[in-house]
């Protein structure tokens, strides 16, 4: 192989490599841009969710993805690649060598001398080639370098308001030592099971339904124990203070009421504290007169305090009752003037007179007329004024007088009675008088 042949073939290989690289870069431009956008979005997401995202792992994964994309684009662009022989044809066609290189490559003729400049007719269009790759580099830089605040994972997730309300109710009952600890522990355990779920499921339909059932059961148990304590205290009060004026049947009815109240306390899910319950069990309503009255008064006072503490955690029921703002009353049979807590088993809790107290004199029934002296906008038929007057009556007494005749005679056409008739009416009169 002569030096001339080697030089021509090297120029042909360089031209083929240049053309093949151009095809590969053109095929790679669009996929590389899309892949860079995806990698940047993933990087921003990881940096937002986790402040210390794995940069090394992310870089390796991105490099592997770009390598696979480049390899796939190479396989797609390979269908358009040129060989060195095809590049020789391109060169001789551009330089107008009249198939001299093809014939020399086939061994039919000698290789022509090398010119000072070999023109293959191929050049780079940088304005078309560089923008996709520069854009991909800019997108990646934004994804990895742009400042972004990491998500604050230390903040406590917002939990349903019913859970906090139920926790507060249990804490109040525990501090007041009204009920037994078993019920409080059991309810807190059920509430903790709801909290153990993922925060994304706290406000799901099933979680909210379970919370609502737990809250309703707690309210019902609390109301049942409150009524049982009130019923037992009222029965003991009547037996202690009014038994002398009662018949045997009335006393028996009160003792039955006390037994029923005690049975509800024992069988209910929410039971009073152990000390109070044991005292009530040992109490014999038929022997109240033989007991120490001070101890009995203290027992009734404990029952009354327990019932008041169970009254929706110290808040009254109904509209403006109990712990509402204003002059509320904790008597469940009375309604105050304050704002109630409202609820499905109570009143709506609307505050009366939200705009203030009513004026004692509203002027109802006191009608006053409005007068306007501006008549510029008055129209036809508008009432301008009304006034009161009296008829001018002639009070001269009447006397008998003659019914006279007409004192004046008609003149001109007044002597004849004339009527204006329509044509049809005239025709009917003519036909009648024929």
C-alpha positions as CSV (number, residue, x, y, z in Angstrom):
1,X,0.0,0.0,0.0
2,X,1.5,3.3,-1.1
3,X,1.5,6.5,1.0
4,X,-1.0,8.1,-1.4
5,X,-3.5,5.3,-1.0
6,X,-3.1,5.4,2.8
7,X,-3.7,9.2,2.8
8,X,-6.8,8.9,0.7
9,X,-8.3,6.1,2.9
10,X,-7.5,8.0,6.1
11,X,-9.4,11.0,4.8
12,X,-12.3,8.7,3.8
13,X,-12.4,7.2,7.3
14,X,-12.4,10.6,9.0
15,X,-15.2,11.7,6.8
16,X,-17.2,8.5,7.6
17,X,-16.6,9.0,11.3
18,X,-17.7,12.6,11.1
19,X,-20.9,11.7,9.3
20,X,-21.7,8.8,11.6
21,X,-21.1,11.0,14.7
22,X,-23.5,13.6,13.3
23,X,-26.2,11.0,12.8
24,X,-25.8,9.8,16.4
25,X,-25.9,13.2,17.9
26,X,-29.0,14.2,16.0
27,X,-30.8,11.0,17.1
28,X,-29.6,11.6,20.7
29,X,-30.7,15.2,21.1
30,X,-34.4,14.8,21.9
31,X,-34.2,11.7,24.2
32,X,-31.3,13.4,26.1
33,X,-33.4,16.5,26.6
34,X,-36.4,14.6,28.0
35,X,-34.2,12.4,30.2
36,X,-32.5,15.4,31.7
37,X,-35.9,16.9,32.5
38,X,-37.0,13.7,34.2
39,X,-33.7,13.4,36.2
40,X,-34.0,17.1,37.3
41,X,-37.6,16.6,38.5
42,X,-36.6,13.5,40.5
43,X,-33.7,15.3,42.0
44,X,-35.8,18.3,43.0
45,X,-38.5,16.0,44.6
46,X,-35.9,14.1,46.6
47,X,-34.2,17.3,47.8
48,X,-37.6,18.6,48.8
49,X,-38.8,15.5,50.6
50,X,-35.5,14.5,52.2
51,X,-32.9,17.2,53.0
52,X,-30.0,14.7,52.8
53,X,-30.9,12.9,49.6
54,X,-28.3,10.4,48.3
55,X,-26.4,12.5,45.8
56,X,-23.9,9.7,44.9
57,X,-26.6,7.2,44.3
58,X,-28.6,9.7,42.3
59,X,-25.5,10.6,40.1
60,X,-24.8,6.9,39.4
61,X,-28.4,6.3,38.5
62,X,-28.5,9.3,36.2
63,X,-25.2,8.3,34.5
64,X,-26.5,4.8,33.9
65,X,-29.7,6.1,32.4
66,X,-27.8,8.5,30.1
67,X,-25.5,5.6,29.0
68,X,-28.5,3.4,28.2
69,X,-30.1,6.2,26.2
70,X,-26.9,6.9,24.3
71,X,-26.5,3.2,23.5
72,X,-30.1,2.9,22.3
73,X,-29.7,6.0,20.1
74,X,-26.5,4.6,18.6
75,X,-28.3,1.4,17.6
76,X,-31.1,3.5,16.0
77,X,-28.7,5.8,14.1
78,X,-26.4,2.9,13.0
79,X,-28.8,2.3,10.1
80,X,-27.7,5.6,8.5
81,X,-23.9,5.2,9.1
82,X,-21.5,5.4,6.1
83,X,-18.5,3.2,5.4
84,X,-15.1,4.4,4.2
85,X,-15.8,3.3,0.6
86,X,-19.0,5.3,0.6
87,X,-17.1,8.3,1.9
88,X,-14.6,7.9,-1.0
89,X,-17.5,8.2,-3.4
90,X,-18.7,11.3,-1.6
91,X,-15.2,12.9,-1.8
92,X,-14.7,12.2,-5.5
93,X,-18.2,13.4,-6.3
94,X,-17.6,16.7,-4.4
95,X,-14.1,17.2,-6.0
96,X,-15.2,16.0,-9.4
97,X,-12.6,13.3,-9.8
98,X,-14.7,11.2,-12.2
99,X,-14.6,7.9,-10.3
100,X,-10.9,8.0,-10.0
101,X,-10.9,7.0,-6.3
102,X,-13.5,4.2,-6.8
103,X,-11.4,2.8,-9.7
104,X,-8.2,3.1,-7.6
105,X,-9.8,1.4,-4.6
106,X,-10.9,-1.5,-6.9
107,X,-7.3,-1.8,-8.2
108,X,-8.1,-0.8,-11.7
109,X,-6.0,2.4,-11.8
110,X,-3.4,4.1,-9.7
111,X,-4.4,6.5,-6.9
112,X,-4.4,10.2,-8.0
113,X,-2.1,12.6,-6.4
114,X,-3.2,14.3,-3.1
115,X,-4.3,17.9,-3.6
116,X,-3.5,20.6,-1.1
117,X,-7.0,20.6,0.3
118,X,-9.5,17.7,0.3
119,X,-13.1,18.8,0.3
120,X,-15.6,16.2,1.5
121,X,-18.6,18.5,1.4
122,X,-19.4,17.8,5.1
123,X,-19.3,20.5,7.9
124,X,-20.8,21.0,11.3
125,X,-23.9,23.1,11.9
126,X,-23.2,24.2,15.5
127,X,-26.3,26.4,15.8
128,X,-28.5,23.4,15.2
129,X,-26.5,20.8,17.2
130,X,-25.5,22.6,20.4
131,X,-28.9,24.0,21.8
132,X,-30.3,20.6,22.8
133,X,-27.2,19.6,24.7
134,X,-26.7,23.0,26.3
135,X,-30.4,22.9,27.4
136,X,-30.0,19.4,28.9
137,X,-26.9,20.6,30.9
138,X,-28.8,23.7,32.1
139,X,-31.8,21.5,33.2
140,X,-29.5,19.1,35.1
141,X,-27.8,22.0,36.8
142,X,-31.1,23.5,38.0
143,X,-32.2,20.1,39.3
144,X,-29.0,19.6,41.4
145,X,-27.9,23.1,42.2
146,X,-31.0,25.3,42.5
147,X,-31.7,26.3,46.2
148,X,-34.7,24.6,47.6
149,X,-36.0,24.2,51.2
150,X,-36.3,20.7,52.5
151,X,-39.7,19.6,53.8
152,X,-40.0,20.0,57.6
153,X,-40.6,16.4,58.6
154,X,-40.3,17.2,62.3
155,X,-43.7,19.0,62.4
156,X,-46.6,17.0,63.9
157,X,-49.2,15.9,61.4
158,X,-52.6,17.5,61.9
159,X,-54.9,14.9,63.5
160,X,-58.7,15.0,63.6
161,X,-60.2,17.4,66.0
162,X,-62.4,14.7,67.5
163,X,-59.3,12.9,68.8
164,X,-58.1,16.0,70.7
165,X,-61.6,16.5,72.1
166,X,-61.8,12.9,73.3
167,X,-58.4,13.1,74.9
168,X,-59.5,16.3,76.7
169,X,-62.6,14.6,78.0
170,X,-60.7,11.6,79.3
171,X,-58.1,13.8,81.0
172,X,-60.9,15.7,82.8
173,X,-62.6,12.6,84.0
174,X,-59.2,11.2,85.1
175,X,-58.3,14.3,87.0
176,X,-61.7,14.5,88.7
177,X,-61.5,10.7,89.6
178,X,-65.2,10.3,88.8
179,X,-65.0,7.0,87.0
180,X,-62.9,3.9,87.1
181,X,-59.5,3.8,85.4
182,X,-60.4,0.7,83.3
183,X,-62.8,2.6,81.1
184,X,-60.3,5.4,80.5
185,X,-57.5,3.0,79.6
186,X,-59.7,1.0,77.3
187,X,-60.9,4.1,75.4
188,X,-57.4,5.5,75.1
189,X,-56.2,2.1,73.7
190,X,-58.9,2.3,71.0
191,X,-57.9,5.9,70.2
192,X,-54.3,4.9,70.0
193,X,-55.1,2.2,67.5
194,X,-56.6,4.9,65.2
195,X,-53.4,7.0,65.7
196,X,-51.2,4.1,64.7
197,X,-52.5,4.2,61.1
198,X,-50.6,6.2,58.5
199,X,-51.3,10.0,58.6
200,X,-52.7,9.8,55.1
201,X,-55.5,7.5,56.4
202,X,-56.5,9.6,59.4
203,X,-59.1,11.5,57.4
204,X,-60.3,8.5,55.4
205,X,-64.0,7.4,55.5
206,X,-63.3,4.4,57.6
207,X,-61.1,6.2,60.1
208,X,-63.6,9.1,60.5
209,X,-66.5,6.6,60.9
210,X,-64.6,4.7,63.6
211,X,-63.8,8.0,65.4
212,X,-67.4,9.0,65.2
213,X,-68.6,5.7,66.7
214,X,-66.0,5.9,69.5
215,X,-67.0,9.5,70.3
216,X,-70.7,8.6,70.3
217,X,-70.2,5.6,72.5
218,X,-68.2,7.7,75.0
219,X,-70.9,10.4,75.1
220,X,-73.7,7.8,75.5
221,X,-71.8,6.0,78.3
222,X,-71.2,9.3,80.0
223,X,-74.8,10.4,79.8
224,X,-76.1,7.0,81.1
225,X,-73.8,7.2,84.2
226,X,-74.8,10.8,84.8
227,X,-78.5,9.9,84.7
228,X,-78.0,6.9,87.0
229,X,-76.1,9.1,89.6
230,X,-78.8,11.7,89.4
231,X,-81.6,9.2,89.7
232,X,-79.9,7.5,92.7
233,X,-79.2,10.8,94.5
234,X,-82.7,12.1,94.0
235,X,-84.1,8.8,95.4
236,X,-81.8,8.9,98.5
237,X,-82.7,12.6,99.0
238,X,-86.4,11.9,99.1
239,X,-86.0,8.8,101.3
240,X,-83.8,10.7,103.8
241,X,-85.8,14.0,104.1
242,X,-89.3,13.2,103.1
243,X,-89.9,9.6,104.1
244,X,-92.0,10.6,107.1
245,X,-94.7,12.0,104.8
246,X,-94.7,9.2,102.3
247,X,-96.8,6.1,102.1
248,X,-95.4,2.6,101.9
249,X,-96.0,2.4,98.2
250,X,-94.1,5.7,97.6
251,X,-91.1,4.5,99.7
252,X,-91.0,1.2,97.8
253,X,-91.1,3.1,94.5
254,X,-88.1,5.2,95.6
255,X,-86.2,2.2,96.8
256,X,-86.8,0.5,93.4
257,X,-85.5,3.7,91.6
258,X,-82.4,3.5,93.7
259,X,-81.9,-0.2,92.9
260,X,-82.3,0.5,89.2
261,X,-79.8,3.3,89.3
262,X,-77.3,1.1,91.1
263,X,-77.8,-1.7,88.6
264,X,-77.1,0.7,85.7
265,X,-73.9,1.9,87.4
266,X,-72.7,-1.7,87.8
267,X,-73.7,-2.9,84.3
268,X,-72.7,0.2,82.4
269,X,-69.5,0.4,80.4
270,X,-68.6,3.5,82.3
271,X,-68.7,2.9,86.1
272,X,-68.2,5.4,88.9
273,X,-65.0,5.2,91.0
274,X,-64.6,2.1,93.1
275,X,-64.9,3.8,96.4
276,X,-68.3,5.4,95.6
277,X,-69.6,2.2,94.0
278,X,-68.7,0.1,97.0
279,X,-70.4,2.6,99.4
280,X,-73.6,2.5,97.3
281,X,-73.6,-1.3,97.3
282,X,-73.4,-1.4,101.1
283,X,-76.2,1.1,101.5
284,X,-79.6,-0.2,102.4
285,X,-82.3,2.3,101.4
286,X,-84.7,0.8,104.0
287,X,-82.4,1.6,106.9
288,X,-81.5,5.2,106.1
289,X,-82.9,6.5,109.4
290,X,-80.4,4.4,111.3
291,X,-77.3,5.7,109.4
292,X,-75.2,8.7,110.2
293,X,-76.9,11.6,108.5
294,X,-73.6,13.4,107.9
295,X,-72.1,10.5,106.1
296,X,-75.3,10.1,104.1
297,X,-75.2,13.8,103.2
298,X,-71.6,13.4,102.1
299,X,-72.5,10.4,100.0
300,X,-75.2,12.3,98.2
301,X,-72.9,15.2,97.7
302,X,-70.3,12.9,96.0
303,X,-73.0,11.5,93.8
304,X,-74.2,15.0,92.9
305,X,-70.6,16.2,92.1
306,X,-70.0,13.1,90.0
307,X,-73.2,13.8,88.0
308,X,-72.2,17.5,87.5
309,X,-68.7,16.4,86.3
310,X,-70.2,14.0,83.8
311,X,-72.4,16.7,82.3
312,X,-70.5,16.8,79.0
313,X,-67.3,17.5,81.0
314,X,-68.8,20.5,82.8
315,X,-70.6,22.0,79.8
316,X,-74.3,22.5,79.7
317,X,-76.5,21.0,77.0
318,X,-78.9,22.7,74.7
319,X,-79.1,26.3,73.6
320,X,-77.2,28.6,75.9
321,X,-76.9,26.1,78.7
322,X,-74.1,25.1,81.1
323,X,-70.6,26.3,80.2
324,X,-71.8,28.5,77.3
325,X,-70.8,32.1,77.2
326,X,-73.2,34.3,79.0
327,X,-75.6,33.6,81.7
328,X,-75.9,29.8,81.2
329,X,-77.3,27.4,83.7
330,X,-76.3,23.8,84.3
331,X,-79.8,22.8,85.0
332,X,-80.8,20.5,82.1
333,X,-84.4,21.6,82.4
334,X,-83.6,25.3,82.1
335,X,-82.3,27.4,79.2
336,X,-79.9,30.3,79.7
337,X,-79.1,33.3,77.7
338,X,-75.5,32.2,76.6
339,X,-74.1,30.3,73.7
340,X,-74.4,26.6,74.0
341,X,-72.1,23.9,72.6
342,X,-74.6,22.4,70.3
343,X,-74.7,18.8,69.1
344,X,-76.9,16.1,67.6
345,X,-78.5,15.3,71.0
346,X,-78.8,18.9,72.1
347,X,-79.9,22.3,70.8
348,X,-78.0,24.0,68.0
349,X,-76.3,26.3,70.5
350,X,-77.3,29.6,68.7
351,X,-76.8,32.7,70.9
352,X,-80.0,34.8,71.3
353,X,-79.9,38.4,70.2
354,X,-76.5,38.3,68.4
355,X,-76.9,41.9,67.5
356,X,-77.5,43.1,71.1
357,X,-80.5,43.6,73.4
358,X,-83.8,44.6,71.9
359,X,-85.0,48.2,72.6
360,X,-88.0,48.1,75.0
361,X,-90.0,50.5,72.7
362,X,-90.0,49.4,69.0
363,X,-92.7,51.8,68.0
364,X,-95.0,49.0,66.8
365,X,-98.4,50.4,65.5
366,X,-97.2,54.0,65.5
367,X,-97.6,55.1,61.9
368,X,-96.1,58.4,60.8
369,X,-96.5,60.0,57.4
370,X,-93.6,61.1,55.2
371,X,-93.7,64.5,53.5
372,X,-91.6,65.7,50.6
373,X,-91.5,69.3,49.4
374,X,-89.5,68.3,46.3
375,X,-91.9,68.0,43.4
376,X,-89.4,67.8,40.6
377,X,-89.8,64.0,40.3
378,X,-93.6,64.0,40.8
379,X,-95.6,62.3,38.1
380,X,-99.2,62.3,36.9
381,X,-101.5,60.7,39.4
382,X,-99.1,61.0,42.4
383,X,-100.8,61.9,45.6
384,X,-99.5,65.3,46.7
385,X,-101.6,66.0,49.8
386,X,-104.5,64.7,51.8
387,X,-106.6,66.9,54.1
388,X,-109.7,66.5,56.2
389,X,-112.8,68.6,55.7
390,X,-116.5,68.8,56.4
391,X,-119.5,68.9,54.1
392,X,-121.2,72.4,53.7
393,X,-124.8,71.4,54.6
394,X,-127.7,73.8,54.2
395,X,-129.5,73.6,57.5
396,X,-132.5,75.9,56.4
397,X,-135.8,74.1,57.2
398,X,-137.8,72.9,54.2
399,X,-141.4,73.9,53.7
400,X,-144.2,72.7,51.5
401,X,-143.9,74.0,48.0
402,X,-145.6,73.4,44.7
403,X,-144.2,71.1,42.1
404,X,-143.8,73.6,39.4
405,X,-143.5,73.3,35.7
406,X,-140.6,74.2,33.5
407,X,-140.3,77.9,33.6
408,X,-138.1,78.2,30.5
409,X,-138.9,77.0,27.1
410,X,-136.5,75.2,24.9
411,X,-134.7,77.1,22.2
412,X,-133.5,76.0,18.8
413,X,-132.7,72.4,18.5
414,X,-133.4,71.8,22.2
415,X,-137.1,71.6,21.3
416,X,-136.6,68.3,19.5
417,X,-135.2,65.2,21.1
418,X,-132.3,64.0,19.1
419,X,-130.2,60.9,19.4
420,X,-127.1,59.9,17.6
421,X,-127.6,56.4,16.3
422,X,-125.3,54.0,14.6
423,X,-126.2,52.9,11.0
424,X,-127.3,49.5,12.1
425,X,-129.5,51.1,14.8
426,X,-131.1,53.5,12.2
427,X,-131.8,50.7,9.9
428,X,-133.5,48.7,12.7
429,X,-135.7,51.8,13.5
430,X,-136.8,52.2,9.9
431,X,-137.8,48.6,9.5
432,X,-139.8,48.9,12.8
433,X,-141.8,52.0,11.8
434,X,-142.6,51.0,8.3
